[in-house]
Amino acid sequence: MTDLRTRLVAHARTVLRIARWEVSRSAGTLDRRTAVIGLVAVLVAGGIAAGAAGGGVALDRDLYRVGIAGDSPYYDAVDQSSTLDPRPVSDPNVELVVSETHISVADTQTGRAAYSAFRDAVQSYNERQMAREENQSAAFPVVVDLQYRERAALVPAGSRVDGGAGGGGDAGTGGGGGTDAGTGTGTTGGDTAGDSAADGPDASDAAAADDGGVDAPSFGGMASLFGGDTSGSPASISPPFPFASLVLAFAFLVPMNFVIQAYGSSILNERINRRGELLLVAPISPGDIVAGKTLPYLFGTVAITIAIAAAVGGGVVSVAAVVPIGLLFLASTFVGAMFARSFKELTFVTVTVSVFLTTYTFVPAIFTNVTPIALISPLTLVVRDLAGESIPLGEFLFSVGPILLAAGVLFLLGVGVYREEDMFTQRPVPLKFLDALDSRISRARSVATLSALSIPFVFIAELLAIAVLFVLPVDLTVPMILLAVAVIEELAKSLHVLAAFEKARFSRTLRSSLVLGGLSGLGFFVGEKFTAIAQLAGLQSLTLGQTAFAPSGVGIGDGTGVSALVVLGLFLAPLALHAVTASVTAFGASRGRSAYGVALAGAIAIHLVYNLQVVSALG
């Protein structure tokens, strides 16, 4: 026990020493240009967060031009709308002209869109006016409280759910009715009960209003940061869409792109300038070297994440959800920097990594309030945390677990090529990738281990495929997802076997192919069982979730009510599939790259047929 503690302390000291050296070296090379870029990164992230928090994101600002007089009763509604741009009536370049007696609309698609925006602006204006009334019960005689329920908790089939209807107050009793854009009726109320009230602007019939000006609060005063309103008058109820919180969550990712640029440049500099040669000849393990060089950038990522979380109101969950994303950014950049032959290739790698990971983490979070598919992305946890929702442990692990495992495996592969024969040679990227895989194969059973370690990447790739195909019709997406699953899994089971044969690790015989294929299939089968965590997040309630995970997830629980022999057969069927297809690709790999390509196509076809049969059997 004392020996182990001594070794751990020695490793920790080595890592910290290298980390301090990395910080001092990086600080010494920091120039004005780098400092300016870093400042820009902070300003961009802060601008995104501030814009979202203040509701200042308006992509359609001044989109439609409206000709209107300054003394028109409609002028305030137009002026306070971010979409409408008030112009003089004499301006010929307008889509809409509002006069005292009527509204003229250009006979174009843009004109009709401008008219619709005008009606919405008037309705919103009237809503805000009524919200200022002292007698709120008269202004809003009908109040709706909207609650969202799980699908399983809805009313039984055949029952009818009526939607609420809204109505305005009577102007003579001091209430105010808002303009209804669909029917074009409504009035705004007077100041006190019994007083006469002026007719409010109505976009549908353009009834003339009192010339007396009315003061309105600033636009967006009733907007909700985290989505639509769920309580209020019927006209104010809107479906939730967490656009602002998504933008806030996206602010976490912006600084990461600058951190990985600095990290990747540091790794590649040591290769091109051979600075890393001194560390390689020192009595230090490659793992300690990589850990020490990565630690400052990881701490920087954590510090930035904590600062942004504190600025936007996020808590511990937001930080815990974003840090694994940063770790995956660093791991992918490290592997890319170890493979790249020049800064031009490194730029391509870092941009690719940034786009892919940003897509993976950002796009699914759009469906936060729609479907369990959103839990693919840790940013969904950030959105929920910003909204004050509780997050079950199972859902948290489902979001961050695959990302953490993938980051660990990437660092493991990168450390495998942190050696002189790979660092200081100009080998093509595909060959470097095969070298990284081969570096982790020392005996036949290593093949099974690598197959199991590929599961995080398989899981992430399949989840991304589900997210991309989610919006398409099921009849089209089911065959596509089955094909994607077959391609992803067969590549994961065979690439490291190809690397081992390319490096002559094993004899190119049929027996070796069958042994390696069987071990690869076994390792993949064992690792694959961890995808059962998808059930914790409710992903198998989706058709695509069942399609992606049911073919390889058939287990004992599926055999209820049948004989033990059938149960055993269902449980072992995926193992037989993986062993057979992995043996096919292993045999092809033993005969060369061209034969491997042909064998891979055959294995994908076998896998696809199997998946189709299982999906058909499961209905």
C-alpha positions as CSV (number, residue, x, y, z in Angstrom):
1,M,0.0,0.0,0.0
2,T,2.9,2.3,0.8
3,D,4.5,1.5,-2.5
4,L,1.4,2.4,-4.4
5,R,1.0,5.7,-2.6
6,T,4.6,6.5,-3.3
7,R,4.2,5.8,-7.0
8,L,1.0,7.9,-7.2
9,V,2.7,10.8,-5.4
10,A,5.6,10.6,-7.8
11,H,3.3,10.6,-10.8
12,A,1.4,13.5,-9.5
13,R,4.6,15.5,-8.9
14,T,5.8,14.7,-12.5
15,V,2.4,15.8,-14.0
16,L,2.4,19.0,-12.0
17,R,6.0,19.8,-13.0
18,I,5.2,19.3,-16.7
19,A,2.0,21.4,-16.3
20,R,4.0,24.3,-14.8
21,W,6.5,24.1,-17.6
22,E,3.7,24.1,-20.1
23,V,2.2,27.2,-18.5
24,S,5.5,29.1,-18.4
25,R,6.3,28.1,-22.0
26,S,2.9,29.1,-23.3
27,A,2.9,32.4,-21.3
28,G,6.4,33.2,-22.8
29,T,5.0,32.8,-26.3
30,L,1.9,34.9,-25.7
31,D,1.9,37.8,-28.1
32,R,-0.4,40.7,-28.7
33,R,-2.3,38.9,-31.4
34,T,-3.0,35.9,-29.2
35,A,-4.1,38.2,-26.4
36,V,-6.5,40.1,-28.7
37,I,-7.9,36.8,-30.0
38,G,-8.5,35.7,-26.4
39,L,-10.2,38.9,-25.6
40,V,-12.4,38.6,-28.7
41,A,-13.4,35.1,-27.5
42,V,-14.5,36.4,-24.1
43,L,-16.4,39.3,-25.7
44,V,-18.2,37.0,-28.1
45,A,-19.2,34.7,-25.4
46,G,-20.3,37.5,-23.1
47,G,-22.2,39.2,-26.0
48,I,-24.1,36.0,-26.8
49,A,-25.0,35.5,-23.1
50,A,-26.0,39.1,-22.6
51,G,-28.0,39.2,-25.8
52,A,-29.9,36.1,-24.8
53,A,-30.5,37.2,-21.2
54,G,-31.7,40.6,-22.3
55,G,-33.9,39.2,-25.1
56,G,-31.9,41.2,-27.6
57,V,-31.7,38.5,-30.3
58,A,-33.7,39.8,-33.2
59,L,-32.8,38.3,-36.6
60,D,-35.8,39.9,-38.2
61,R,-35.3,43.5,-37.0
62,D,-36.8,46.1,-39.4
63,L,-37.7,43.4,-41.8
64,Y,-40.9,45.0,-43.2
65,R,-41.3,48.7,-44.1
66,V,-44.6,50.3,-43.1
67,G,-45.8,53.7,-44.4
68,I,-47.5,55.4,-41.5
69,A,-48.1,58.9,-40.2
70,G,-46.6,59.9,-36.9
71,D,-50.0,60.9,-35.5
72,S,-51.6,57.6,-36.5
73,P,-53.1,55.5,-33.6
74,Y,-51.2,52.6,-35.0
75,Y,-47.9,54.3,-34.9
76,D,-46.8,53.2,-31.4
77,A,-47.6,49.6,-32.2
78,V,-45.5,49.7,-35.4
79,D,-42.7,51.7,-33.8
80,Q,-42.3,49.3,-30.8
81,S,-42.2,46.2,-33.1
82,S,-38.7,45.0,-33.9
83,T,-40.0,43.5,-37.1
84,L,-41.6,46.6,-38.5
85,D,-39.8,49.7,-39.8
86,P,-42.1,52.8,-39.8
87,R,-41.6,55.1,-42.8
88,P,-43.3,58.2,-44.1
89,V,-46.6,57.5,-46.0
90,S,-45.0,59.0,-49.2
91,D,-42.2,56.5,-49.2
92,P,-42.7,54.3,-52.3
93,N,-40.5,51.4,-51.0
94,V,-42.9,50.1,-48.4
95,E,-44.8,46.8,-48.2
96,L,-47.7,48.3,-46.2
97,V,-49.4,51.7,-46.0
98,V,-51.6,52.6,-43.0
99,S,-54.0,55.5,-43.5
100,E,-56.8,56.9,-41.4
101,T,-59.4,54.8,-43.1
102,H,-57.8,51.7,-44.5
103,I,-54.7,49.6,-44.9
104,S,-53.1,49.1,-48.3
105,V,-51.1,45.9,-48.7
106,A,-48.7,45.2,-51.6
107,D,-49.9,42.2,-53.7
108,T,-46.8,40.2,-53.0
109,Q,-45.8,37.4,-50.7
110,T,-43.7,40.0,-48.8
111,G,-46.7,42.3,-48.5
112,R,-48.9,39.6,-47.1
113,A,-46.1,38.6,-44.6
114,A,-45.8,42.3,-43.6
115,Y,-49.6,42.5,-43.0
116,S,-49.5,39.4,-40.8
117,A,-46.6,40.9,-38.8
118,F,-48.6,44.1,-38.5
119,R,-51.6,42.3,-37.0
120,D,-49.3,40.5,-34.6
121,A,-47.7,43.8,-33.5
122,V,-51.1,45.4,-32.9
123,Q,-52.3,42.5,-30.9
124,S,-49.1,42.5,-28.8
125,Y,-49.5,46.3,-28.3
126,N,-53.1,45.9,-27.1
127,E,-52.0,43.1,-24.7
128,R,-49.4,45.3,-23.2
129,Q,-51.9,48.1,-22.8
130,M,-54.3,45.9,-21.0
131,A,-51.6,44.6,-18.8
132,R,-51.2,48.1,-17.4
133,E,-54.9,48.4,-16.4
134,E,-55.4,48.6,-12.6
135,N,-58.5,46.4,-12.8
136,Q,-56.8,43.2,-14.2
137,S,-59.9,41.0,-13.6
138,A,-61.8,43.3,-16.0
139,A,-58.9,43.6,-18.5
140,F,-58.4,39.8,-18.5
141,P,-61.7,38.1,-17.4
142,V,-60.3,34.7,-18.7
143,V,-57.0,33.4,-17.3
144,V,-55.5,30.2,-18.6
145,D,-53.0,28.1,-16.6
146,L,-51.2,25.7,-18.9
147,Q,-49.6,22.5,-17.6
148,Y,-47.6,20.0,-19.6
149,R,-48.1,16.4,-19.0
150,E,-46.3,13.2,-20.1
151,R,-47.9,11.4,-23.0
152,A,-48.8,8.4,-20.8
153,A,-50.7,10.7,-18.4
154,L,-53.0,12.1,-21.1
155,V,-56.8,11.5,-21.2
156,P,-57.9,8.1,-22.5
157,A,-58.4,7.5,-26.2
158,G,-61.7,8.9,-27.5
159,S,-61.9,11.6,-24.9
160,R,-62.1,15.2,-26.1
161,V,-59.9,18.0,-24.8
162,D,-61.3,21.5,-25.5
163,G,-59.0,24.4,-25.9
164,G,-59.6,27.6,-24.0
165,A,-61.2,30.6,-25.5
166,G,-60.3,34.1,-24.7
167,G,-62.5,37.2,-24.6
168,G,-61.9,40.8,-24.0
169,G,-63.5,43.0,-21.3
170,D,-66.3,45.4,-22.0
171,A,-64.9,48.9,-22.7
172,G,-67.9,50.4,-20.9
173,T,-67.0,48.6,-17.7
174,G,-63.4,49.6,-17.7
175,G,-62.0,46.3,-19.2
176,G,-60.1,46.0,-22.4
177,G,-60.3,43.4,-25.1
178,G,-57.2,42.8,-27.1
179,T,-57.1,42.7,-30.9
180,D,-57.7,39.2,-32.2
181,A,-55.5,38.7,-35.3
182,G,-57.8,35.9,-36.5
183,T,-61.1,37.6,-36.2
184,G,-60.1,41.2,-36.2
185,T,-62.2,42.3,-33.3
186,G,-61.4,43.9,-30.0
187,T,-61.0,47.1,-28.1
188,T,-58.7,48.6,-25.5
189,G,-60.2,49.6,-22.2
190,G,-60.5,52.9,-20.5
191,D,-58.6,54.0,-17.4
192,T,-61.3,53.3,-14.8
193,A,-64.6,51.5,-14.6
194,G,-67.4,53.5,-16.1
195,D,-65.2,55.8,-18.1
196,S,-65.6,55.8,-21.9
197,A,-62.8,54.1,-23.8
198,A,-61.4,54.5,-27.2
199,D,-61.4,51.8,-29.7
200,G,-58.0,50.1,-29.9
201,P,-56.1,49.6,-33.1
202,D,-57.5,46.6,-35.0
203,A,-55.4,45.2,-37.8
204,S,-58.2,43.4,-39.6
205,D,-60.7,46.2,-40.1
206,A,-58.5,49.2,-39.5
207,A,-61.1,51.0,-37.5
208,A,-60.1,54.6,-36.7
209,A,-59.1,55.3,-33.1
210,D,-58.9,58.3,-30.9
211,D,-56.2,60.6,-31.8
212,G,-55.0,60.7,-28.2
213,G,-51.6,59.1,-27.9
214,V,-51.2,56.1,-25.6
215,D,-48.0,55.2,-23.8
216,A,-46.8,51.6,-24.0
217,P,-44.1,49.7,-22.2
218,S,-41.0,48.6,-24.1
219,F,-41.4,45.7,-26.5
220,G,-40.8,42.2,-25.1
221,G,-41.8,43.1,-21.5
222,M,-44.0,40.0,-21.3
223,A,-41.5,37.7,-23.0
224,S,-40.2,34.7,-21.0
225,L,-36.5,33.9,-21.1
226,F,-37.0,30.2,-21.2
227,G,-39.8,29.8,-23.6
228,G,-43.5,30.6,-24.1
229,D,-45.9,31.8,-21.4
230,T,-47.8,29.2,-19.6
231,S,-50.1,31.4,-17.6
232,G,-52.2,34.4,-18.5
233,S,-54.9,35.4,-21.0
234,P,-55.6,33.0,-23.9
235,A,-53.9,35.3,-26.4
236,S,-50.7,35.4,-24.4
237,I,-50.3,31.6,-24.1
238,S,-47.6,30.3,-26.5
239,P,-45.7,27.0,-26.8
240,P,-42.4,26.9,-25.0
241,F,-39.2,27.0,-27.0
242,P,-36.0,27.6,-25.1
243,F,-34.3,29.6,-27.7
244,A,-32.7,32.1,-25.2
245,S,-31.5,29.3,-22.9
246,L,-30.0,27.4,-25.9
247,V,-28.1,30.5,-26.9
248,L,-26.9,30.9,-23.3
249,A,-25.8,27.2,-23.4
250,F,-24.1,27.8,-26.7
251,A,-22.1,30.5,-25.1
252,F,-20.2,27.8,-23.2
253,L,-18.9,26.4,-26.4
254,V,-17.4,29.5,-28.0
255,P,-14.4,29.9,-25.7
256,M,-13.6,26.1,-26.1
257,N,-12.7,26.7,-29.7
258,F,-9.9,29.1,-28.7
259,V,-8.6,26.8,-26.0
260,I,-8.3,23.9,-28.3
261,Q,-6.5,26.1,-30.9
262,A,-3.8,26.9,-28.3
263,Y,-3.6,23.3,-27.1
264,G,-3.3,21.8,-30.6
265,S,-0.7,24.3,-31.5
266,S,1.4,23.4,-28.5
267,I,1.3,19.7,-29.3
268,L,2.1,20.2,-32.9
269,N,4.9,22.7,-32.1
270,E,6.7,20.0,-30.1
271,R,6.5,17.6,-33.1
272,I,7.5,20.0,-35.8
273,N,10.3,21.7,-33.8
274,R,11.3,18.4,-32.1
275,R,10.9,20.1,-28.7
276,G,9.2,17.0,-27.4
277,E,12.3,14.9,-27.9
278,L,13.7,16.0,-24.6
279,L,10.7,14.8,-22.7
280,L,10.7,11.5,-24.6
281,V,14.3,10.6,-23.5
282,A,13.6,11.6,-19.9
283,P,12.5,8.8,-17.5
284,I,8.9,9.8,-17.7
285,S,6.0,7.8,-19.1
286,P,4.1,9.2,-22.1
287,G,0.9,9.2,-20.1
288,D,2.4,11.6,-17.5
289,I,3.7,13.8,-20.3
290,V,0.3,14.1,-22.0
291,A,-1.5,14.6,-18.6
292,G,0.9,17.4,-17.6
293,K,0.6,19.2,-21.0
294,T,-3.2,18.8,-20.9
295,L,-3.8,19.9,-17.3
296,P,-3.4,23.7,-17.8
297,Y,-5.9,23.7,-20.7
298,L,-8.3,21.6,-18.8
299,F,-8.2,23.9,-15.8
300,G,-8.6,26.9,-18.1
301,T,-11.7,25.2,-19.6
302,V,-13.1,24.5,-16.2
303,A,-12.5,28.1,-15.0
304,I,-14.1,29.6,-18.1
305,T,-17.1,27.3,-17.7
306,I,-17.5,28.2,-14.0
307,A,-17.3,31.9,-14.9
308,I,-19.9,31.7,-17.7
309,A,-22.2,29.5,-15.5
310,A,-22.1,32.1,-12.8
311,A,-22.8,34.9,-15.3
312,V,-25.9,33.3,-16.8
313,G,-27.3,31.8,-13.6
314,G,-26.2,28.2,-14.1
315,G,-25.4,25.9,-11.2
316,V,-23.2,22.9,-10.5
317,V,-25.2,20.8,-13.0
318,S,-24.3,23.2,-15.8
319,V,-20.6,23.1,-15.0
320,A,-20.7,19.3,-14.6
321,A,-22.5,18.9,-17.9
322,V,-20.2,21.2,-19.9
323,V,-16.8,20.1,-18.5
324,P,-17.0,16.7,-20.2
325,I,-17.7,18.5,-23.5
326,G,-14.5,20.5,-23.0
327,L,-12.6,17.3,-22.2
328,L,-13.8,15.7,-25.4
329,F,-12.8,18.9,-27.3
330,L,-9.3,18.5,-25.8
331,A,-9.0,14.8,-26.5
332,S,-10.1,15.1,-30.1
333,T,-7.7,18.0,-30.6
334,F,-4.8,16.0,-29.0
335,V,-5.4,13.1,-31.4
336,G,-5.7,15.5,-34.3
337,A,-2.4,17.2,-33.4
338,M,-0.7,13.9,-33.1
339,F,-1.9,12.9,-36.6
340,A,-1.5,16.2,-38.4
341,R,1.6,16.8,-40.5
342,S,1.4,20.7,-40.6
343,F,-0.5,23.6,-39.1
344,K,-2.7,23.6,-42.2
345,E,-3.8,20.0,-41.5
346,L,-4.2,20.9,-37.8
347,T,-6.5,23.8,-38.7
348,F,-8.6,21.5,-40.8
349,V,-8.7,19.0,-37.9
350,T,-9.7,21.5,-35.2
351,V,-12.4,23.1,-37.4
352,T,-13.8,19.6,-38.2
353,V,-13.7,18.7,-34.5
354,S,-15.4,22.0,-33.5
355,V,-18.2,21.7,-36.1
356,F,-18.9,18.0,-35.3
357,L,-18.9,18.4,-31.6
358,T,-20.9,21.6,-31.7
359,T,-23.5,19.9,-33.9
360,Y,-23.6,16.9,-31.7
361,T,-24.1,19.0,-28.5
362,F,-26.3,21.8,-29.9
363,V,-28.8,20.3,-32.4
364,P,-30.4,17.7,-30.1
365,A,-30.9,20.3,-27.4
366,I,-33.4,22.1,-29.6
367,F,-35.9,19.4,-28.8
368,T,-35.6,19.9,-25.0
369,N,-39.3,20.2,-24.5
370,V,-40.3,17.8,-27.3
371,T,-38.7,14.4,-27.0
372,P,-36.1,12.3,-25.0
373,I,-33.9,12.7,-28.1
374,A,-32.7,15.9,-26.5
375,L,-30.9,14.0,-23.7
376,I,-28.2,13.0,-26.3
377,S,-26.7,16.4,-25.7
378,P,-25.3,17.6,-22.3
379,L,-26.5,21.1,-23.3
380,T,-30.0,19.8,-22.6
381,L,-28.9,19.5,-19.0
382,V,-27.7,23.1,-19.1
383,V,-31.0,24.3,-20.5
384,R,-32.9,22.5,-17.8
385,D,-30.6,23.8,-15.1
386,L,-31.1,27.3,-16.3
387,A,-34.8,26.8,-16.2
388,G,-34.6,25.5,-12.6
389,E,-35.6,21.9,-13.4
390,S,-34.4,18.9,-11.5
391,I,-32.3,16.3,-13.4
392,P,-32.4,12.5,-12.5
393,L,-29.0,10.8,-12.1
394,G,-29.9,8.3,-14.9
395,E,-30.5,11.1,-17.4
396,F,-27.3,12.9,-16.4
397,L,-25.3,9.7,-16.9
398,F,-27.0,9.1,-20.3
399,S,-25.9,12.6,-21.5
400,V,-22.3,12.8,-20.2
401,G,-21.3,9.1,-19.9
402,P,-20.6,8.4,-23.5
403,I,-18.7,11.7,-23.9
404,L,-16.5,11.0,-20.9
405,L,-15.7,7.5,-22.1
406,A,-15.0,8.7,-25.7
407,A,-12.6,11.3,-24.3
408,G,-10.7,8.7,-22.3
409,V,-10.4,6.4,-25.2
410,L,-9.1,9.2,-27.5
411,F,-6.4,10.1,-25.0
412,L,-5.5,6.4,-24.7
413,L,-5.1,6.2,-28.5
414,G,-3.1,9.5,-28.7
415,V,-0.7,8.4,-25.9
416,G,-0.1,5.2,-28.0
417,V,1.5,7.2,-30.8
418,Y,3.3,9.6,-28.4
419,R,6.6,8.0,-29.4
420,E,9.5,9.0,-31.6
421,E,8.7,6.8,-34.6
422,D,5.2,8.5,-34.9
423,M,5.8,12.0,-33.6
424,F,8.6,13.0,-35.9
425,T,7.7,11.3,-39.1
426,Q,5.5,12.6,-41.9
427,R,3.1,9.7,-42.2
428,P,-0.4,10.1,-43.7
429,V,-3.2,10.6,-41.2
430,P,-4.9,7.2,-42.0
431,L,-1.6,5.3,-41.3
432,K,-1.2,7.3,-38.1
433,F,-4.7,6.2,-37.1
434,L,-3.8,2.6,-37.7
435,D,-0.6,3.0,-35.7
436,A,-2.6,4.3,-32.8
437,L,-4.9,1.3,-32.9
438,D,-2.0,-1.1,-33.3
439,S,-0.2,0.4,-30.4
440,R,-2.9,-0.9,-28.1
441,I,-2.7,-4.5,-29.4
442,S,-0.1,-6.7,-27.6
443,R,-1.9,-10.1,-27.8
444,A,-5.1,-11.6,-29.2
445,R,-7.3,-10.6,-26.3
446,S,-6.4,-7.0,-26.8
447,V,-8.6,-7.1,-29.9
448,A,-11.6,-7.9,-27.6
449,T,-10.7,-5.0,-25.3
450,L,-10.4,-2.5,-28.2
451,S,-13.8,-3.6,-29.5
452,A,-15.4,-3.0,-26.1
453,L,-13.7,0.4,-25.9
454,S,-15.2,1.4,-29.3
455,I,-18.7,1.3,-27.8
456,P,-18.7,5.0,-26.7
457,F,-17.9,6.1,-30.3
458,V,-20.5,3.7,-31.7
459,F,-23.1,5.0,-29.2
460,I,-22.3,8.6,-30.0
461,A,-22.4,8.0,-33.7
462,E,-25.7,6.1,-33.6
463,L,-27.3,8.8,-31.3
464,L,-26.2,11.5,-33.7
465,A,-27.7,9.5,-36.6
466,I,-31.0,9.3,-34.7
467,A,-30.9,13.0,-34.0
468,V,-30.3,13.8,-37.7
469,L,-33.0,11.4,-39.0
470,F,-35.5,12.2,-36.3
471,V,-37.4,14.8,-38.3
472,L,-37.9,12.6,-41.4
473,P,-40.8,10.2,-41.9
474,V,-40.4,6.9,-40.1
475,D,-40.9,4.8,-43.2
476,L,-37.8,6.5,-44.7
477,T,-35.7,6.7,-41.6
478,V,-36.0,3.1,-40.3
479,P,-34.1,1.6,-43.2
480,M,-31.6,4.4,-43.1
481,I,-30.9,4.0,-39.4
482,L,-30.5,0.3,-39.8
483,L,-27.9,0.8,-42.5
484,A,-26.1,3.4,-40.4
485,V,-26.0,1.1,-37.4
486,A,-24.6,-1.7,-39.6
487,V,-21.9,0.5,-41.1
488,I,-20.8,2.1,-37.8
489,E,-20.7,-1.2,-35.9
490,E,-18.8,-3.2,-38.5
491,L,-16.2,-0.4,-38.8
492,A,-15.8,-0.4,-35.0
493,K,-15.2,-4.2,-34.9
494,S,-12.8,-4.4,-37.7
495,L,-10.5,-1.4,-38.0
496,H,-8.2,-2.4,-35.2
497,V,-8.0,-5.9,-36.6
498,L,-6.9,-4.5,-39.9
499,A,-4.3,-2.4,-38.1
500,A,-2.9,-5.6,-36.4
501,F,-2.6,-7.5,-39.7
502,E,-1.0,-4.4,-41.4
503,K,1.7,-4.5,-38.6
504,A,2.1,-8.3,-38.9
505,R,1.0,-8.8,-35.3
506,F,-0.6,-12.1,-36.2
507,S,-0.2,-14.7,-38.9
508,R,-2.4,-14.2,-42.0
509,T,-4.2,-17.5,-41.7
510,L,-7.9,-18.6,-41.6
511,R,-7.5,-19.7,-38.1
512,S,-6.1,-16.4,-36.9
513,S,-8.9,-14.6,-38.7
514,L,-11.6,-16.7,-37.0
515,V,-9.9,-16.3,-33.5
516,L,-9.5,-12.5,-33.9
517,G,-13.0,-12.2,-35.4
518,G,-14.5,-14.2,-32.5
519,L,-12.7,-12.1,-29.9
520,S,-13.7,-8.9,-31.6
521,G,-17.3,-9.9,-31.7
522,L,-17.2,-11.0,-28.0
523,G,-15.7,-7.8,-26.8
524,F,-18.2,-5.8,-28.8
525,F,-21.1,-7.9,-27.5
526,V,-20.0,-7.4,-23.9
527,G,-19.5,-3.6,-24.3
528,E,-22.7,-3.3,-26.2
529,K,-24.8,-4.2,-23.2
530,F,-23.9,-0.9,-21.6
531,T,-26.2,0.8,-24.2
532,A,-29.1,-0.4,-22.0
533,I,-28.6,2.9,-20.3
534,A,-30.7,4.3,-23.2
535,Q,-33.7,2.9,-21.4
536,L,-33.1,5.1,-18.4
537,A,-33.6,8.2,-20.6
538,G,-36.8,6.9,-22.3
539,L,-35.1,6.8,-25.7
540,Q,-36.6,3.4,-26.5
541,S,-40.1,5.0,-26.4
542,L,-39.1,6.4,-29.8
543,T,-39.4,4.4,-33.0
544,L,-35.9,5.3,-34.0
545,G,-34.6,4.4,-30.5
546,Q,-36.1,1.0,-30.8
547,T,-34.8,0.5,-34.3
548,A,-31.2,1.6,-33.4
549,F,-30.9,-0.4,-30.1
550,A,-33.3,-3.2,-30.2
551,P,-31.5,-5.3,-32.9
552,S,-28.4,-5.5,-30.8
553,G,-30.1,-5.2,-27.4
554,V,-32.3,-8.3,-27.4
555,G,-31.9,-9.9,-24.0
556,I,-33.3,-12.1,-21.4
557,G,-36.1,-9.7,-20.6
558,D,-37.5,-10.1,-24.1
559,G,-38.2,-13.8,-23.7
560,T,-41.0,-13.6,-21.2
561,G,-43.6,-16.4,-21.7
562,V,-41.3,-18.6,-23.8
563,S,-39.1,-21.5,-23.1
564,A,-35.6,-21.1,-21.6
565,L,-34.0,-22.4,-24.8
566,V,-35.7,-19.6,-26.8
567,V,-34.6,-17.0,-24.2
568,L,-31.0,-18.2,-24.4
569,G,-31.2,-18.1,-28.2
570,L,-32.4,-14.5,-28.2
571,F,-29.7,-13.5,-25.8
572,L,-26.9,-15.1,-27.8
573,A,-28.2,-14.1,-31.3
574,P,-26.3,-10.7,-31.2
575,L,-23.1,-12.5,-30.1
576,A,-23.4,-14.9,-33.0
577,L,-24.0,-12.0,-35.4
578,H,-21.0,-10.0,-34.2
579,A,-18.7,-13.0,-34.2
580,V,-19.7,-13.9,-37.8
581,T,-19.4,-10.5,-39.3
582,A,-16.2,-9.7,-37.4
583,S,-14.7,-13.0,-38.7
584,V,-15.7,-12.0,-42.3
585,T,-13.9,-8.7,-42.0
586,A,-10.9,-10.2,-40.2
587,F,-10.4,-12.7,-43.0
588,G,-10.6,-9.9,-45.6
589,A,-8.1,-7.8,-43.5
590,S,-5.7,-10.7,-43.5
591,R,-5.6,-10.7,-47.3
592,G,-5.0,-7.0,-47.7
593,R,-6.8,-3.6,-47.8
594,S,-8.7,-4.3,-51.0
595,A,-10.0,-7.6,-49.7
596,Y,-10.9,-5.9,-46.5
597,G,-13.1,-3.4,-48.3
598,V,-15.0,-6.2,-50.1
599,A,-15.3,-8.2,-46.8
600,L,-16.5,-5.1,-45.0
601,A,-19.3,-4.6,-47.6
602,G,-20.3,-8.2,-47.1
603,A,-20.4,-7.9,-43.3
604,I,-22.5,-4.8,-43.5
605,A,-25.0,-6.6,-45.8
606,I,-25.2,-9.5,-43.3
607,H,-25.7,-7.1,-40.4
608,L,-28.4,-5.2,-42.3
609,V,-30.3,-8.3,-43.1
610,Y,-30.2,-9.4,-39.5
611,N,-31.4,-6.0,-38.3
612,L,-34.3,-6.0,-40.7
613,Q,-35.3,-9.5,-39.5
614,V,-35.2,-8.5,-35.8
615,V,-37.1,-5.2,-36.4
616,S,-39.8,-7.1,-38.3
617,A,-40.0,-9.7,-35.6
618,L,-40.4,-7.0,-32.9
619,G,-43.0,-5.2,-34.9
